[in-house]
Amino acid sequence: MSNPILLITGASRGIGAATAKLAAQHGYHVIVNYRTEAQLAEKLVNEIRQHGGQANAMQADMRDEASIVALFDQILENWGPVCGLVNNAGILETQKSFSELSLERWQRIFSTNVFGPMLCCQQAIKHMRQHQLKGSIVNVSSLASVVGAPHEYVDYAASKGALDTMSKGLAKELAAEGIRVNTVRPGFIYTEMHADGGEANRVDRLAPIIPMQRGGQATEVAEAILWLLSDKASYSTGSFIDVAGGR
């Protein structure tokens, strides 16, 4: 029997890459999706293969419906239906107060952080239904959806709030079909994303306000994602795991 196909979006670095490595160790054939960082994605795939795992890198832009549809079609044609999906791709932009934010910025963030995962969910559900799979979807949100990220990323937080709501509704809609939808909400995690927002050392600056007094590692988030994907979480859907050091 072939390894189950798991698609991880935005998997060339950070939480996505850590999840890809761990998933391969758990016997998944991992599809490492990337938008622009082909070299990083191929390096990750090679590392997984060197350790005996199965992986392939595939480009697709989460802002573009045609690109997402083509991604799922190519996966099906080459390896089979997707039985697991991790919606990990996400962006944020430079820290600013809400009054400084533009509509264009909001549109960019929501295109990737909300519409992309929704489109991927639609395509994954098609695969699962057509092939009668009891699949699992894990959406990577953020604790920002709860705390709001004032003075920094209110728009990013709002996009993750939308993702949380979609996850809850979709979980209830699909539960009777055996397709589970759950969410992981990371807190302050050491990833390259903070540099995208203009403050590479943000986690260290904010560590004192975290009850555990430290930032988290991408591997710690990956463990939660893999549990939700697995049959060990067979009675969990519409659930949220906060990996945030007690925040």
Backbone hydrogen bonds, N-H to C=O, Kabsch-Sander energy under -0.5 kcal/mol:
donor,donor_aa,acceptor,acceptor_aa,energy
5,I,81,P,-0.6
6,L,29,H,-2.5
7,L,84,G,-2.5
8,I,6,L,-0.5
8,I,31,I,-2.4
9,T,7,L,-0.5
9,T,86,V,-2.3
11,A,8,I,-0.5
11,A,33,N,-2.6
16,G,13,R,-0.8
17,A,13,R,-1.3
18,A,14,G,-2.2
19,T,15,I,-2.4
20,A,16,G,-2.2
21,K,17,A,-2.2
22,L,18,A,-2.0
23,A,19,T,-2.8
24,A,20,A,-2.2
25,Q,21,K,-1.6
26,H,22,L,-1.2
27,G,24,A,-1.5
28,Y,23,A,-2.2
29,H,4,P,-2.9
30,V,28,Y,-0.8
30,V,54,Q,-2.4
31,I,6,L,-3.2
32,V,30,V,-0.7
32,V,56,N,-3.2
33,N,8,I,-2.2
33,N,31,I,-1.0
34,Y,58,M,-1.6
38,A,36,T,-1.8
41,A,37,E,-2.1
42,E,38,A,-2.7
43,K,39,Q,-2.2
44,L,40,L,-2.2
45,V,41,A,-2.4
46,N,42,E,-2.5
47,E,43,K,-2.1
48,I,44,L,-2.5
49,R,45,V,-2.5
50,Q,46,N,-2.4
51,H,47,E,-1.0
51,H,48,I,-0.6
52,G,49,R,-2.1
53,G,48,I,-2.6
54,Q,28,Y,-0.7
56,N,30,V,-2.1
58,M,32,V,-2.4
60,A,34,Y,-2.2
62,M,60,A,-0.6
64,D,61,D,-2.1
65,E,63,R,-0.5
68,I,64,D,-1.9
69,V,65,E,-2.7
70,A,66,A,-2.3
71,L,67,S,-1.8
72,F,68,I,-2.1
73,D,69,V,-2.3
74,Q,70,A,-2.5
75,I,71,L,-2.1
76,L,72,F,-2.3
77,E,73,D,-2.3
78,N,74,Q,-2.3
79,W,75,I,-2.9
80,G,75,I,-1.7
83,C,5,I,-2.2
84,G,5,I,-1.5
85,L,136,S,-2.0
86,V,7,L,-2.8
87,N,85,L,-0.6
87,N,138,V,-2.1
88,N,86,V,-1.5
95,Q,197,G,-2.0
96,K,152,E,-2.0
100,E,97,S,-1.7
101,L,98,F,-1.7
106,W,102,S,-2.2
107,Q,103,L,-2.6
108,R,104,E,-2.0
109,I,105,R,-2.4
110,F,106,W,-2.8
111,S,107,Q,-1.9
112,T,108,R,-1.5
113,N,109,I,-2.9
114,V,110,F,-1.8
115,F,110,F,-2.5
116,G,111,S,-1.3
118,M,114,V,-2.0
119,L,115,F,-2.4
120,C,116,G,-2.5
121,C,117,P,-2.5
122,Q,118,M,-2.0
123,Q,119,L,-2.1
124,A,120,C,-2.8
125,I,121,C,-2.6
126,K,122,Q,-1.7
127,H,123,Q,-1.9
128,M,124,A,-2.6
129,R,125,I,-2.9
130,Q,126,K,-2.6
131,H,127,H,-1.7
132,Q,129,R,-1.2
133,L,128,M,-3.0
135,G,133,L,-1.4
136,S,83,C,-1.9
137,I,180,R,-2.9
138,V,85,L,-2.9
139,N,182,N,-2.8
140,V,87,N,-2.5
141,S,139,N,-0.9
141,S,184,V,-2.6
143,L,186,P,-2.9
145,S,142,S,-1.9
146,V,143,L,-1.7
147,V,143,L,-2.1
148,G,144,A,-2.8
152,E,149,A,-1.5
153,Y,149,A,-1.7
157,A,153,Y,-2.7
158,A,154,V,-2.4
159,S,155,D,-2.0
160,K,156,Y,-2.0
161,G,157,A,-2.0
162,A,158,A,-2.0
163,L,159,S,-1.7
164,D,160,K,-2.2
165,T,161,G,-2.0
166,M,162,A,-2.4
167,S,163,L,-2.4
168,K,164,D,-2.1
169,G,165,T,-2.3
170,L,166,M,-2.8
171,A,167,S,-2.2
172,K,168,K,-1.6
173,E,169,G,-2.0
174,L,170,L,-2.0
175,A,171,A,-1.2
177,E,174,L,-1.6
178,G,175,A,-1.6
179,I,174,L,-1.5
180,R,135,G,-2.3
180,R,178,G,-0.6
182,N,137,I,-2.5
183,T,239,S,-2.4
184,V,139,N,-2.3
185,R,241,I,-3.0
187,G,243,V,-2.3
189,I,187,G,-1.1
190,Y,216,G,-2.9
191,T,189,I,-1.3
194,H,191,T,-0.9
195,A,192,E,-0.9
196,D,192,E,-1.0
197,G,193,M,-1.1
198,G,195,A,-1.4
199,E,194,H,-2.2
202,R,199,E,-1.7
205,R,201,N,-1.9
206,L,202,R,-2.0
207,A,203,V,-1.1
209,I,206,L,-1.8
210,I,207,A,-1.7
212,M,245,G,-1.4
213,Q,210,I,-2.4
216,G,188,F,-2.9
220,E,217,Q,-1.1
221,V,217,Q,-1.1
222,A,218,A,-2.3
223,E,219,T,-1.8
224,A,220,E,-1.0
225,I,221,V,-2.1
226,L,222,A,-2.7
227,W,223,E,-1.8
228,L,224,A,-2.1
229,L,225,I,-2.0
230,S,226,L,-1.5
233,A,230,S,-1.5
234,S,231,D,-1.6
236,S,233,A,-2.3
237,T,235,Y,-0.6
238,G,181,V,-3.4
241,I,183,T,-2.3
242,D,240,F,-0.5
243,V,185,R,-1.6
243,V,241,I,-0.6
244,A,242,D,-0.8
247,R,244,A,-1.4
